[in-house]
Protein backbone atom coordinates (compact mmCIF):
# COMPACT_ATOMS: atom_id res chain seq x y z
CA UNK A 1 0.00 0.00 0.00
CA UNK A 2 1.32 3.42 -0.95
CA UNK A 3 1.02 6.24 1.56
CA UNK A 4 2.14 9.81 1.23
CA UNK A 5 5.20 8.99 3.33
CA UNK A 6 6.30 5.79 1.59
CA UNK A 7 8.59 5.59 -1.41
CA UNK A 8 6.98 4.37 -4.63
CA UNK A 9 9.64 1.69 -5.21
CA UNK A 10 12.38 -0.05 -3.26
CA UNK A 11 14.85 -0.02 -6.17
CA UNK A 12 15.55 2.59 -8.86
CA UNK A 13 14.11 0.33 -11.58
CA UNK A 14 14.18 2.59 -14.68
CA UNK A 15 17.96 2.87 -15.07
CA UNK A 16 18.27 -0.88 -14.49
CA UNK A 17 15.55 -1.62 -17.05
CA UNK A 18 16.93 0.70 -19.73
CA UNK A 19 20.50 -0.55 -19.24
CA UNK A 20 19.21 -4.13 -19.53
CA UNK A 21 17.37 -3.18 -22.72
CA UNK A 22 20.51 -1.63 -24.21
CA UNK A 23 22.58 -4.68 -23.20
CA UNK A 24 19.98 -7.00 -24.73
CA UNK A 25 19.99 -4.90 -27.90
CA UNK A 26 23.78 -5.17 -28.17
CA UNK A 27 23.85 -8.91 -27.49
CA UNK A 28 21.05 -9.65 -29.96
CA UNK A 29 22.65 -7.41 -32.60
CA UNK A 30 25.89 -9.36 -32.30
CA UNK A 31 24.44 -12.86 -31.91
CA UNK A 32 21.51 -12.60 -34.30
CA UNK A 33 21.69 -9.50 -36.53
CA UNK A 34 18.52 -8.76 -38.45
CA UNK A 35 18.40 -7.14 -41.89
CA UNK A 36 18.04 -3.37 -42.01
CA UNK A 37 16.74 -0.93 -44.59
CA UNK A 38 19.18 -0.07 -47.39
CA UNK A 39 19.72 3.01 -49.53
CA UNK A 40 18.62 6.59 -48.97
CA UNK A 41 15.98 5.61 -46.40
CA UNK A 42 18.76 4.17 -44.21
CA UNK A 43 20.49 7.57 -44.28
CA UNK A 44 17.26 9.32 -43.34
CA UNK A 45 16.69 6.88 -40.45
CA UNK A 46 20.31 7.39 -39.32
CA UNK A 47 19.78 11.18 -39.20
CA UNK A 48 16.39 10.74 -37.52
CA UNK A 49 18.07 8.56 -34.89
CA UNK A 50 20.52 11.32 -34.04
CA UNK A 51 17.71 13.87 -33.84
CA UNK A 52 15.60 11.57 -31.67
CA UNK A 53 18.49 10.81 -29.30
CA UNK A 54 19.48 14.49 -29.09
CA UNK A 55 15.88 15.56 -28.42
CA UNK A 56 15.62 12.87 -25.75
CA UNK A 57 18.83 14.05 -24.09
CA UNK A 58 17.60 17.65 -24.17
CA UNK A 59 14.25 16.71 -22.60
CA UNK A 60 16.00 14.63 -19.93
CA UNK A 61 18.46 17.36 -19.01
CA UNK A 62 15.68 19.95 -18.88
CA UNK A 63 13.62 17.67 -16.61
CA UNK A 64 16.53 17.08 -14.23
CA UNK A 65 17.19 20.81 -14.11
CA UNK A 66 13.56 21.64 -13.29
CA UNK A 67 13.44 18.94 -10.59
CA UNK A 68 16.70 20.19 -9.07
CA UNK A 69 15.37 23.73 -9.06
CA UNK A 70 12.18 22.51 -7.32
CA UNK A 71 14.36 20.72 -4.75
CA UNK A 72 12.81 17.32 -5.28
CA UNK A 73 14.43 13.99 -5.97
CA UNK A 74 14.98 12.49 -9.40
CA UNK A 75 15.37 9.06 -7.84
CA UNK A 76 12.32 6.87 -8.54
CA UNK A 77 12.76 5.04 -5.23
CA UNK A 78 12.58 8.14 -3.04
CA UNK A 79 9.68 10.19 -1.69
CA UNK A 80 8.76 13.21 -3.84
CA UNK A 81 9.02 16.47 -1.93
CA UNK A 82 7.29 18.66 -4.52
CA UNK A 83 5.00 18.14 -7.49
CA UNK A 84 6.79 19.48 -10.56
CA UNK A 85 4.52 20.61 -13.40
CA UNK A 86 6.67 23.09 -15.33
CA UNK A 87 9.24 22.70 -18.10
CA UNK A 88 9.04 19.30 -19.80
CA UNK A 89 6.56 18.22 -17.12
CA UNK A 90 4.03 20.55 -18.75
CA UNK A 91 3.70 18.23 -21.78
CA UNK A 92 4.56 14.80 -20.31
CA UNK A 93 4.31 13.49 -16.76
CA UNK A 94 7.40 11.32 -17.30
CA UNK A 95 9.99 13.29 -19.26
CA UNK A 96 12.97 11.34 -17.93
CA UNK A 97 11.46 7.99 -18.91
CA UNK A 98 10.46 9.50 -22.25
CA UNK A 99 14.09 10.65 -22.62
CA UNK A 100 15.42 7.17 -21.90
CA UNK A 101 13.02 5.64 -24.42
CA UNK A 102 13.85 8.22 -27.09
CA UNK A 103 17.58 7.66 -26.65
CA UNK A 104 17.18 3.87 -26.86
CA UNK A 105 15.06 4.16 -30.00
CA UNK A 106 17.46 6.74 -31.43
CA UNK A 107 20.40 4.38 -30.95
CA UNK A 108 18.39 1.71 -32.72
CA UNK A 109 17.98 3.97 -35.74
CA UNK A 110 21.62 5.08 -35.64
CA UNK A 111 23.07 1.56 -35.56
CA UNK A 112 20.33 0.16 -37.79
CA UNK A 113 19.04 -2.43 -35.35
CA UNK A 114 15.49 -3.62 -35.00
CA UNK A 115 16.58 -5.19 -31.71
CA UNK A 116 17.20 -1.77 -30.14
CA UNK A 117 13.82 -0.55 -31.35
CA UNK A 118 12.09 -3.57 -29.83
CA UNK A 119 14.14 -3.25 -26.63
CA UNK A 120 13.13 0.41 -26.30
CA UNK A 121 9.44 -0.39 -26.64
CA UNK A 122 9.68 -3.31 -24.19
CA UNK A 123 11.65 -1.18 -21.71
CA UNK A 124 9.02 1.59 -21.87
CA UNK A 125 6.24 -0.95 -21.23
CA UNK A 126 8.10 -2.52 -18.29
CA UNK A 127 8.94 0.89 -16.79
CA UNK A 128 5.29 1.87 -17.01
CA UNK A 129 4.18 -1.29 -15.19
CA UNK A 130 7.01 -1.48 -12.62
CA UNK A 131 7.62 2.19 -11.92
CA UNK A 132 5.23 4.73 -13.42
CA UNK A 133 2.03 3.18 -12.12
CA UNK A 134 3.51 2.99 -8.60
CA UNK A 135 4.80 6.57 -8.83
CA UNK A 136 1.36 7.75 -9.89
CA UNK A 137 -0.18 6.15 -6.79
CA UNK A 138 2.54 7.72 -4.65
CA UNK A 139 1.97 11.17 -6.15
CA UNK A 140 -1.81 10.88 -5.82
CA UNK A 141 -1.44 9.92 -2.15
CA UNK A 142 1.13 12.63 -1.52
CA UNK A 143 -0.40 15.56 -3.44
CA UNK A 144 -4.08 14.59 -3.75
CA UNK A 145 -6.27 16.80 -5.92
CA UNK A 146 -3.34 18.85 -7.15
CA UNK A 147 -1.81 15.70 -8.71
CA UNK A 148 -5.14 14.38 -10.02
CA UNK A 149 -5.80 17.71 -11.77
CA UNK A 150 -2.28 17.65 -13.23
CA UNK A 151 -2.73 14.03 -14.39
CA UNK A 152 -6.02 14.93 -16.07
CA UNK A 153 -4.33 17.84 -17.90
CA UNK A 154 -0.99 16.24 -18.91
CA UNK A 155 -0.55 12.88 -20.61
CA UNK A 156 1.57 10.07 -19.14
CA UNK A 157 3.94 9.89 -22.11
CA UNK A 158 3.14 12.45 -24.84
C-alpha positions in Angstrom: 0.0 0.0 0.0 1.3 3.4 -0.9 1.0 6.2 1.6 2.1 9.8 1.2 5.2 9.0 3.3 6.3 5.8 1.6 8.6 5.6 -1.4 7.0 4.4 -4.6 9.6 1.7 -5.2 12.4 -0.1 -3.3 14.8 0.0 -6.2 15.6 2.6 -8.9 14.1 0.3 -11.6 14.2 2.6 -14.7 18.0 2.9 -15.1 18.3 -0.9 -14.5 15.5 -1.6 -17.0 16.9 0.7 -19.7 20.5 -0.5 -19.2 19.2 -4.1 -19.5 17.4 -3.2 -22.7 20.5 -1.6 -24.2 22.6 -4.7 -23.2 20.0 -7.0 -24.7 20.0 -4.9 -27.9 23.8 -5.2 -28.2 23.8 -8.9 -27.5 21.0 -9.6 -30.0 22.6 -7.4 -32.6 25.9 -9.4 -32.3 24.4 -12.9 -31.9 21.5 -12.6 -34.3 21.7 -9.5 -36.5 18.5 -8.8 -38.4 18.4 -7.1 -41.9 18.0 -3.4 -42.0 16.7 -0.9 -44.6 19.2 -0.1 -47.4 19.7 3.0 -49.5 18.6 6.6 -49.0 16.0 5.6 -46.4 18.8 4.2 -44.2 20.5 7.6 -44.3 17.3 9.3 -43.3 16.7 6.9 -40.5 20.3 7.4 -39.3 19.8 11.2 -39.2 16.4 10.7 -37.5 18.1 8.6 -34.9 20.5 11.3 -34.0 17.7 13.9 -33.8 15.6 11.6 -31.7 18.5 10.8 -29.3 19.5 14.5 -29.1 15.9 15.6 -28.4 15.6 12.9 -25.8 18.8 14.0 -24.1 17.6 17.7 -24.2 14.3 16.7 -22.6 16.0 14.6 -19.9 18.5 17.4 -19.0 15.7 19.9 -18.9 13.6 17.7 -16.6 16.5 17.1 -14.2 17.2 20.8 -14.1 13.6 21.6 -13.3 13.4 18.9 -10.6 16.7 20.2 -9.1 15.4 23.7 -9.1 12.2 22.5 -7.3 14.4 20.7 -4.7 12.8 17.3 -5.3 14.4 14.0 -6.0 15.0 12.5 -9.4 15.4 9.1 -7.8 12.3 6.9 -8.5 12.8 5.0 -5.2 12.6 8.1 -3.0 9.7 10.2 -1.7 8.8 13.2 -3.8 9.0 16.5 -1.9 7.3 18.7 -4.5 5.0 18.1 -7.5 6.8 19.5 -10.6 4.5 20.6 -13.4 6.7 23.1 -15.3 9.2 22.7 -18.1 9.0 19.3 -19.8 6.6 18.2 -17.1 4.0 20.5 -18.8 3.7 18.2 -21.8 4.6 14.8 -20.3 4.3 13.5 -16.8 7.4 11.3 -17.3 10.0 13.3 -19.3 13.0 11.3 -17.9 11.5 8.0 -18.9 10.5 9.5 -22.3 14.1 10.7 -22.6 15.4 7.2 -21.9 13.0 5.6 -24.4 13.9 8.2 -27.1 17.6 7.7 -26.7 17.2 3.9 -26.9 15.1 4.2 -30.0 17.5 6.7 -31.4 20.4 4.4 -30.9 18.4 1.7 -32.7 18.0 4.0 -35.7 21.6 5.1 -35.6 23.1 1.6 -35.6 20.3 0.2 -37.8 19.0 -2.4 -35.3 15.5 -3.6 -35.0 16.6 -5.2 -31.7 17.2 -1.8 -30.1 13.8 -0.5 -31.4 12.1 -3.6 -29.8 14.1 -3.3 -26.6 13.1 0.4 -26.3 9.4 -0.4 -26.6 9.7 -3.3 -24.2 11.6 -1.2 -21.7 9.0 1.6 -21.9 6.2 -0.9 -21.2 8.1 -2.5 -18.3 8.9 0.9 -16.8 5.3 1.9 -17.0 4.2 -1.3 -15.2 7.0 -1.5 -12.6 7.6 2.2 -11.9 5.2 4.7 -13.4 2.0 3.2 -12.1 3.5 3.0 -8.6 4.8 6.6 -8.8 1.4 7.8 -9.9 -0.2 6.2 -6.8 2.5 7.7 -4.6 2.0 11.2 -6.2 -1.8 10.9 -5.8 -1.4 9.9 -2.1 1.1 12.6 -1.5 -0.4 15.6 -3.4 -4.1 14.6 -3.8 -6.3 16.8 -5.9 -3.3 18.8 -7.2 -1.8 15.7 -8.7 -5.1 14.4 -10.0 -5.8 17.7 -11.8 -2.3 17.7 -13.2 -2.7 14.0 -14.4 -6.0 14.9 -16.1 -4.3 17.8 -17.9 -1.0 16.2 -18.9 -0.6 12.9 -20.6 1.6 10.1 -19.1 3.9 9.9 -22.1 3.1 12.5 -24.8 
